[in-house]
Amino acid sequence: MTDRCASDSSGSFRPWSLDRRDGAARWRRIIFPAIWLIYLGQTANGVSKHSSGWAESVGYAVLVAFCVCYLLALPFAWAGQRKRFWALYAATVALVAIETVFAHEDAFAMLTFVAVLTVGALGARSVGLLALYGLIAVVVPPAVSFWHAGLDFTPLITITLVGLAMYGFFGLIRSNQQLADARAEVARLAAENERTRIARDLHDLLGHSLTTITVKAGLARRLAERHDERAITEIAEVEELSRRSLGDVRAAVAGHREVTLAGELATAREVLRAAGIVAELPGSVDVVDPSRSELFGWVVREGVTNVVRHARASHCTVRVDRDWIEITDDGRGGIAGAGNGLTGLRERVEAAGGTVHVGAAPHRGWRLRVDAPLEPAAASDPAPRPARETPTMTA
């Protein structure tokens, strides 16, 4: 008999979800429960039949007051402001008692609407009150001799059926309200997660890149002071790294960041930690050729996903070098090449001219290794440097 209630941004209750921007909807939400008040025509007819003169006018006024209290109390039946509801509820019960003076037994038709309020506020706990109202409507009329009314079980049946119907209806209303609240919470969490994602991506993308830029810039300055030609190479790498970092930041803010090794390693760290798996990940990825960053990012995504879903491992290690990556775990192992994810990864790697090796690890668990040799031109380093092993960081 009503629509759901709502609260404004300040938390204050607004009956009928009244939105000032939608006047038509506001009136529909008021008119719909008011339509059912037509069944109080029985009470109005009782006033006309049993009262006259000023008593008839008072009887009609009491009936109007009851309708107003009912419409005001109805949205509070399942809202948080119980004090207002119970005050209006007590008023409706009192008005029913007063109306018996003017409408006699026909006043008990109003108890059907009181039953609606009772079910809305108490739910399954309203059985006792509904039974009481039904008995009153059946027993009182024949007990008052000058009313000349017989025993009639119709009010008891009506109150029982209306109570059952309203129990289901109010349950549906509450479910819809909870669903709407859940959707609002999901939207809030989505916005919060997006802010967290941007903050995390900026941290993961810029932390290592800015450190590398600082170190290389300092090295280039010192080389330039000695008129070393390597200064040009270092400055060129700083420029390339700066441009790549700027593109990553723009993509992260826009939410369209491509798969990169650094980003996937950051995600893998969180996923493995959430799964209770000790992660040993590279502390730096600058040893990897930039042309292999996206491909190795896909490898990390698929490999770590398989570890979390299938390996039942307690430890996972990711090792990288210029043109290869290896993921190992100490779990139960599996069937090499099984699953659509590895099939898709194998196709992606082969398209890049690489190979995928999947099988048992040397000691225990499983190993996923991808070798992606570079083209001769890309493999040559304009400034040869001493070979170094990529440090790892345990999370």
ROVEXDREN-162838 format. One record per residue (C-alpha): residue number from 1; residue in one letter; x, y, z. Coordinates in steps of 0.25 Angstrom, whole numbers, plus 5000, padded with zeros to 4 digits. Layout:
# ROVEXDREN-162838
(NUM; 'A'; (X; Y; Z))
...
***
This chain:
# ROVEXDREN-162838
(1; 'M'; (5000; 5000; 5000))
(2; 'T'; (5012; 5009; 4999))
(3; 'D'; (5025; 5011; 4993))
(4; 'R'; (5039; 5010; 5000))
(5; 'C'; (5044; 5021; 5009))
(6; 'A'; (5057; 5028; 5008))
(7; 'S'; (5067; 5037; 5015))
(8; 'D'; (5073; 5049; 5010))
(9; 'S'; (5088; 5052; 5010))
(10; 'S'; (5088; 5057; 5024))
(11; 'G'; (5081; 5044; 5029))
(12; 'S'; (5068; 5051; 5032))
(13; 'F'; (5056; 5042; 5028))
(14; 'R'; (5047; 5047; 5017))
(15; 'P'; (5034; 5039; 5016))
(16; 'W'; (5030; 5034; 5002))
(17; 'S'; (5043; 5037; 4996))
(18; 'L'; (5039; 5051; 4993))
(19; 'D'; (5047; 5057; 4983))
(20; 'R'; (5045; 5071; 4980))
(21; 'R'; (5050; 5070; 4966))
(22; 'D'; (5039; 5060; 4963))
(23; 'G'; (5025; 5065; 4967))
(24; 'A'; (5017; 5055; 4959))
(25; 'A'; (5024; 5043; 4965))
(26; 'R'; (5022; 5049; 4979))
(27; 'W'; (5007; 5050; 4977))
(28; 'R'; (5006; 5036; 4972))
(29; 'R'; (5013; 5031; 4984))
(30; 'I'; (5003; 5038; 4993))
(31; 'I'; (4990; 5035; 4984))
(32; 'F'; (4993; 5020; 4983))
(33; 'P'; (4991; 5016; 4998))
(34; 'A'; (4980; 5026; 4999))
(35; 'I'; (4972; 5019; 4988))
(36; 'W'; (4970; 5007; 4998))
(37; 'L'; (4963; 5016; 5008))
(38; 'I'; (4951; 5015; 4999))
(39; 'Y'; (4948; 5002; 5008))
(40; 'L'; (4945; 5012; 5019))
(41; 'G'; (4932; 5015; 5012))
(42; 'Q'; (4926; 5004; 5021))
(43; 'T'; (4930; 5013; 5033))
(44; 'A'; (4924; 5026; 5027))
(45; 'N'; (4911; 5018; 5024))
(46; 'G'; (4911; 5014; 5039))
(47; 'V'; (4912; 5029; 5043))
(48; 'S'; (4901; 5033; 5034))
(49; 'K'; (4892; 5021; 5039))
(50; 'H'; (4895; 5022; 5054))
(51; 'S'; (4897; 5037; 5056))
(52; 'S'; (4891; 5050; 5052))
(53; 'G'; (4893; 5065; 5053))
(54; 'W'; (4906; 5070; 5060))
(55; 'A'; (4909; 5055; 5064))
(56; 'E'; (4909; 5051; 5049))
(57; 'S'; (4918; 5063; 5046))
(58; 'V'; (4928; 5059; 5058))
(59; 'G'; (4927; 5044; 5053))
(60; 'Y'; (4932; 5049; 5039))
(61; 'A'; (4943; 5058; 5045))
(62; 'V'; (4948; 5046; 5053))
(63; 'L'; (4948; 5037; 5040))
(64; 'V'; (4956; 5048; 5033))
(65; 'A'; (4966; 5049; 5044))
(66; 'F'; (4968; 5034; 5044))
(67; 'C'; (4971; 5035; 5029))
(68; 'V'; (4981; 5046; 5031))
(69; 'C'; (4988; 5038; 5043))
(70; 'Y'; (4988; 5025; 5035))
(71; 'L'; (4995; 5032; 5022))
(72; 'L'; (5005; 5039; 5031))
(73; 'A'; (5008; 5026; 5039))
(74; 'L'; (5009; 5017; 5028))
(75; 'P'; (5023; 5021; 5022))
(76; 'F'; (5029; 5021; 5037))
(77; 'A'; (5024; 5006; 5038))
(78; 'W'; (5038; 5001; 5034))
(79; 'A'; (5046; 5013; 5036))
(80; 'G'; (5056; 5017; 5047))
(81; 'Q'; (5047; 5028; 5054))
(82; 'R'; (5039; 5018; 5062))
(83; 'K'; (5034; 5029; 5072))
(84; 'R'; (5027; 5037; 5061))
(85; 'F'; (5021; 5024; 5056))
(86; 'W'; (5016; 5019; 5070))
(87; 'A'; (5010; 5032; 5073))
(88; 'L'; (5002; 5032; 5060))
(89; 'Y'; (4998; 5017; 5062))
(90; 'A'; (4993; 5020; 5076))
(91; 'A'; (4985; 5032; 5070))
(92; 'T'; (4978; 5022; 5060))
(93; 'V'; (4975; 5012; 5070))
(94; 'A'; (4968; 5023; 5079))
(95; 'L'; (4961; 5029; 5067))
(96; 'V'; (4955; 5015; 5064))
(97; 'A'; (4950; 5014; 5079))
(98; 'I'; (4944; 5028; 5078))
(99; 'E'; (4937; 5025; 5064))
(100; 'T'; (4930; 5013; 5071))
(101; 'V'; (4921; 5024; 5077))
(102; 'F'; (4917; 5029; 5064))
(103; 'A'; (4917; 5017; 5055))
(104; 'H'; (4915; 5006; 5064))
(105; 'E'; (4920; 4992; 5059))
(106; 'D'; (4923; 4998; 5045))
(107; 'A'; (4935; 5006; 5052))
(108; 'F'; (4943; 4993; 5053))
(109; 'A'; (4945; 4993; 5038))
(110; 'M'; (4956; 5003; 5042))
(111; 'L'; (4963; 4992; 5049))
(112; 'T'; (4967; 4986; 5035))
(113; 'F'; (4976; 4998; 5033))
(114; 'V'; (4981; 4998; 5047))
(115; 'A'; (4985; 4983; 5044))
(116; 'V'; (4993; 4988; 5032))
(117; 'L'; (5001; 4998; 5041))
(118; 'T'; (5003; 4986; 5051))
(119; 'V'; (5009; 4977; 5040))
(120; 'G'; (5017; 4988; 5034))
(121; 'A'; (5024; 4991; 5048))
(122; 'L'; (5025; 4977; 5055))
(123; 'G'; (5025; 4967; 5043))
(124; 'A'; (5023; 4953; 5048))
(125; 'R'; (5022; 4958; 5063))
(126; 'S'; (5008; 4965; 5059))
(127; 'V'; (5001; 4951; 5060))
(128; 'G'; (4996; 4954; 5075))
(129; 'L'; (4991; 4968; 5072))
(130; 'L'; (4984; 4964; 5059))
(131; 'A'; (4977; 4953; 5067))
(132; 'L'; (4973; 4963; 5077))
(133; 'Y'; (4967; 4972; 5067))
(134; 'G'; (4960; 4961; 5060))
(135; 'L'; (4953; 4956; 5073))
(136; 'I'; (4949; 4971; 5077))
(137; 'A'; (4942; 4973; 5064))
(138; 'V'; (4935; 4959; 5066))
(139; 'V'; (4932; 4960; 5080))
(140; 'V'; (4929; 4974; 5084))
(141; 'P'; (4917; 4977; 5074))
(142; 'P'; (4908; 4966; 5080))
(143; 'A'; (4912; 4970; 5094))
(144; 'V'; (4907; 4984; 5093))
(145; 'S'; (4892; 4982; 5094))
(146; 'F'; (4887; 4995; 5088))
(147; 'W'; (4895; 4993; 5075))
(148; 'H'; (4886; 4981; 5072))
(149; 'A'; (4897; 4974; 5064))
(150; 'G'; (4899; 4959; 5062))
(151; 'L'; (4911; 4951; 5063))
(152; 'D'; (4919; 4953; 5050))
(153; 'F'; (4933; 4946; 5047))
(154; 'T'; (4935; 4954; 5034))
(155; 'P'; (4944; 4965; 5041))
(156; 'L'; (4953; 4954; 5047))
(157; 'I'; (4954; 4947; 5033))
(158; 'T'; (4957; 4961; 5027))
(159; 'I'; (4968; 4965; 5037))
(160; 'T'; (4974; 4951; 5036))
(161; 'L'; (4975; 4951; 5020))
(162; 'V'; (4980; 4966; 5020))
(163; 'G'; (4990; 4963; 5030))
(164; 'L'; (4996; 4951; 5022))
(165; 'A'; (4996; 4959; 5009))
(166; 'M'; (5002; 4971; 5016))
(167; 'Y'; (5013; 4962; 5022))
(168; 'G'; (5017; 4958; 5008))
(169; 'F'; (5016; 4972; 5002))
(170; 'F'; (5024; 4979; 5013))
(171; 'G'; (5035; 4968; 5012))
(172; 'L'; (5036; 4971; 4997))
(173; 'I'; (5037; 4986; 5000))
(174; 'R'; (5048; 4983; 5010))
(175; 'S'; (5055; 4974; 5000))
(176; 'N'; (5054; 4985; 4990))
(177; 'Q'; (5059; 4996; 4999))
(178; 'Q'; (5071; 4987; 5003))
(179; 'L'; (5074; 4984; 4989))
(180; 'A'; (5074; 4999; 4986))
(181; 'D'; (5083; 5001; 4998))
(182; 'A'; (5092; 4990; 4993))
(183; 'R'; (5093; 4997; 4979))
(184; 'A'; (5097; 5010; 4986))
(185; 'E'; (5107; 5003; 4994))
(186; 'V'; (5113; 4996; 4982))
(187; 'A'; (5114; 5010; 4974))
(188; 'R'; (5121; 5016; 4986))
(189; 'L'; (5131; 5005; 4987))
(190; 'A'; (5133; 5005; 4972))
(191; 'A'; (5137; 5020; 4973))
(192; 'E'; (5145; 5017; 4985))
(193; 'N'; (5152; 5005; 4978))
(194; 'E'; (5155; 5014; 4966))
(195; 'R'; (5161; 5024; 4974))
(196; 'T'; (5170; 5013; 4981))
(197; 'R'; (5173; 5008; 4967))
(198; 'I'; (5178; 5021; 4962))
(199; 'A'; (5186; 5023; 4975))
(200; 'R'; (5192; 5009; 4974))
(201; 'D'; (5195; 5010; 4960))
(202; 'L'; (5202; 5024; 4961))
(203; 'H'; (5210; 5018; 4973))
(204; 'D'; (5214; 5006; 4965))
(205; 'L'; (5217; 5013; 4952))
(206; 'L'; (5225; 5025; 4957))
(207; 'G'; (5232; 5019; 4969))
(208; 'H'; (5242; 5011; 4962))
(209; 'S'; (5242; 5020; 4949))
(210; 'L'; (5245; 5033; 4957))
(211; 'T'; (5256; 5026; 4965))
(212; 'T'; (5263; 5021; 4952))
(213; 'I'; (5261; 5035; 4945))
(214; 'T'; (5268; 5041; 4957))
(215; 'V'; (5280; 5032; 4957))
(216; 'K'; (5282; 5032; 4942))
(217; 'A'; (5281; 5048; 4942))
(218; 'G'; (5292; 5048; 4953))
(219; 'L'; (5300; 5039; 4945))
(220; 'A'; (5299; 5046; 4933))
(221; 'R'; (5302; 5059; 4940))
(222; 'R'; (5315; 5053; 4945))
(223; 'L'; (5319; 5047; 4931))
(224; 'A'; (5316; 5061; 4925))
(225; 'E'; (5326; 5067; 4934))
(226; 'R'; (5336; 5058; 4929))
(227; 'H'; (5332; 5059; 4914))
(228; 'D'; (5328; 5044; 4914))
(229; 'E'; (5320; 5040; 4902))
(230; 'R'; (5312; 5031; 4910))
(231; 'A'; (5305; 5043; 4916))
(232; 'I'; (5297; 5044; 4903))
(233; 'T'; (5293; 5030; 4904))
(234; 'E'; (5288; 5032; 4919))
(235; 'I'; (5281; 5045; 4915))
(236; 'A'; (5274; 5037; 4904))
(237; 'E'; (5269; 5026; 4913))
(238; 'V'; (5264; 5036; 4923))
(239; 'E'; (5256; 5043; 4913))
(240; 'E'; (5250; 5030; 4908))
(241; 'L'; (5247; 5026; 4922))
(242; 'S'; (5241; 5039; 4925))
(243; 'R'; (5232; 5038; 4913))
(244; 'R'; (5228; 5024; 4916))
(245; 'S'; (5225; 5028; 4930))
(246; 'L'; (5216; 5040; 4926))
(247; 'G'; (5208; 5031; 4917))
(248; 'D'; (5206; 5021; 4928))
(249; 'V'; (5201; 5031; 4937))
(250; 'R'; (5192; 5037; 4927))
(251; 'A'; (5186; 5023; 4924))
(252; 'A'; (5185; 5020; 4939))
(253; 'V'; (5177; 5032; 4941))
(254; 'A'; (5168; 5030; 4929))
(255; 'G'; (5166; 5015; 4934))
(256; 'H'; (5171; 5009; 4921))
(257; 'R'; (5185; 5006; 4925))
(258; 'E'; (5191; 4994; 4916))
(259; 'V'; (5196; 4982; 4923))
(260; 'T'; (5211; 4984; 4927))
(261; 'L'; (5220; 4975; 4935))
(262; 'A'; (5221; 4985; 4946))
(263; 'G'; (5206; 4987; 4948))
(264; 'E'; (5204; 4972; 4948))
(265; 'L'; (5214; 4969; 4958))
(266; 'A'; (5208; 4980; 4967))
(267; 'T'; (5195; 4973; 4965))
(268; 'A'; (5201; 4959; 4967))
(269; 'R'; (5207; 4964; 4980))
(270; 'E'; (5193; 4967; 4986))
(271; 'V'; (5186; 4955; 4980))
(272; 'L'; (5196; 4945; 4986))
(273; 'R'; (5196; 4952; 4999))
(274; 'A'; (5181; 4952; 5000))
(275; 'A'; (5182; 4937; 4996))
(276; 'G'; (5192; 4934; 5008))
(277; 'I'; (5203; 4931; 4998))
(278; 'V'; (5217; 4936; 5001))
(279; 'A'; (5222; 4944; 4988))
(280; 'E'; (5236; 4946; 4984))
(281; 'L'; (5236; 4956; 4973))
(282; 'P'; (5246; 4964; 4965))
(283; 'G'; (5249; 4977; 4973))
(284; 'S'; (5252; 4984; 4959))
(285; 'V'; (5248; 4981; 4945))
(286; 'D'; (5257; 4991; 4938))
(287; 'V'; (5266; 4979; 4933))
(288; 'V'; (5254; 4974; 4924))
(289; 'D'; (5254; 4980; 4910))
(290; 'P'; (5243; 4990; 4909))
(291; 'S'; (5237; 4982; 4896))
(292; 'R'; (5235; 4970; 4906))
(293; 'S'; (5228; 4977; 4917))
(294; 'E'; (5214; 4975; 4912))
(295; 'L'; (5216; 4960; 4908))
(296; 'F'; (5222; 4957; 4922))
(297; 'G'; (5211; 4965; 4928))
(298; 'W'; (5201; 4955; 4922))
(299; 'V'; (5210; 4943; 4927))
(300; 'V'; (5210; 4948; 4941))
(301; 'R'; (5195; 4950; 4941))
(302; 'E'; (5192; 4936; 4935))
(303; 'G'; (5203; 4929; 4944))
(304; 'V'; (5199; 4936; 4957))
(305; 'T'; (5184; 4933; 4954))
(306; 'N'; (5187; 4918; 4952))
(307; 'V'; (5196; 4918; 4965))
(308; 'V'; (5184; 4924; 4973))
(309; 'R'; (5173; 4916; 4967))
(310; 'H'; (5180; 4902; 4965))
(311; 'A'; (5193; 4900; 4972))
(312; 'R'; (5190; 4900; 4986))
(313; 'A'; (5204; 4906; 4988))
(314; 'S'; (5210; 4913; 5000))
(315; 'H'; (5221; 4920; 4993))
(316; 'C'; (5222; 4926; 4979))
(317; 'T'; (5234; 4932; 4972))
(318; 'V'; (5235; 4941; 4960))
(319; 'R'; (5249; 4943; 4953))
(320; 'V'; (5251; 4951; 4941))
(321; 'D'; (5263; 4955; 4931))
(322; 'R'; (5264; 4963; 4919))
(323; 'D'; (5257; 4953; 4910))
(324; 'W'; (5251; 4942; 4919))
(325; 'I'; (5242; 4941; 4931))
(326; 'E'; (5239; 4929; 4940))
(327; 'I'; (5228; 4926; 4951))
(328; 'T'; (5230; 4915; 4960))
(329; 'D'; (5222; 4910; 4972))
(330; 'D'; (5223; 4899; 4983))
(331; 'G'; (5208; 4894; 4981))
(332; 'R'; (5203; 4881; 4976))
(333; 'G'; (5206; 4883; 4961))
(334; 'G'; (5197; 4880; 4949))
(335; 'I'; (5196; 4875; 4935))
(336; 'A'; (5205; 4883; 4926))
(337; 'G'; (5197; 4891; 4915))
(338; 'A'; (5184; 4889; 4922))
(339; 'G'; (5173; 4900; 4922))
(340; 'N'; (5169; 4911; 4912))
(341; 'G'; (5177; 4921; 4919))
(342; 'L'; (5190; 4914; 4916))
(343; 'T'; (5186; 4912; 4902))
(344; 'G'; (5183; 4926; 4900))
(345; 'L'; (5196; 4930; 4906))
(346; 'R'; (5204; 4920; 4898))
(347; 'E'; (5197; 4926; 4885))
(348; 'R'; (5201; 4940; 4890))
(349; 'V'; (5216; 4936; 4893))
(350; 'E'; (5217; 4929; 4880))
(351; 'A'; (5212; 4941; 4872))
(352; 'A'; (5223; 4949; 4878))
(353; 'G'; (5234; 4938; 4874))
(354; 'G'; (5235; 4932; 4888))
(355; 'T'; (5233; 4919; 4894))
(356; 'V'; (5225; 4914; 4907))
(357; 'H'; (5230; 4903; 4916))
(358; 'V'; (5221; 4897; 4926))
(359; 'G'; (5224; 4886; 4935))
(360; 'A'; (5229; 4881; 4949))
(361; 'A'; (5238; 4889; 4956))
(362; 'P'; (5252; 4883; 4959))
(363; 'H'; (5249; 4881; 4974))
(364; 'R'; (5234; 4882; 4976))
(365; 'G'; (5222; 4889; 4970))
(366; 'W'; (5220; 4895; 4956))
(367; 'R'; (5228; 4904; 4947))
(368; 'L'; (5224; 4913; 4936))
(369; 'R'; (5235; 4919; 4927))
(370; 'V'; (5234; 4928; 4915))
(371; 'D'; (5246; 4930; 4906))
(372; 'A'; (5244; 4942; 4897))
(373; 'P'; (5258; 4944; 4889))
(374; 'L'; (5260; 4958; 4884))
(375; 'E'; (5263; 4962; 4870))
(376; 'P'; (5278; 4964; 4867))
(377; 'A'; (5276; 4979; 4866))
(378; 'A'; (5268; 4980; 4879))
(379; 'A'; (5277; 4971; 4886))
(380; 'S'; (5290; 4979; 4884))
(381; 'D'; (5292; 4989; 4895))
(382; 'P'; (5298; 5002; 4891))
(383; 'A'; (5306; 5003; 4904))
(384; 'P'; (5310; 4989; 4909))
(385; 'R'; (5308; 4988; 4924))
(386; 'P'; (5313; 4977; 4933))
(387; 'A'; (5303; 4966; 4935))
(388; 'R'; (5295; 4966; 4948))
(389; 'E'; (5285; 4958; 4954))
(390; 'T'; (5271; 4964; 4957))
(391; 'P'; (5269; 4966; 4971))
(392; 'T'; (5256; 4960; 4977))
(393; 'M'; (5247; 4965; 4988))
(394; 'T'; (5239; 4956; 4997))
(395; 'A'; (5225; 4960; 5000))
***
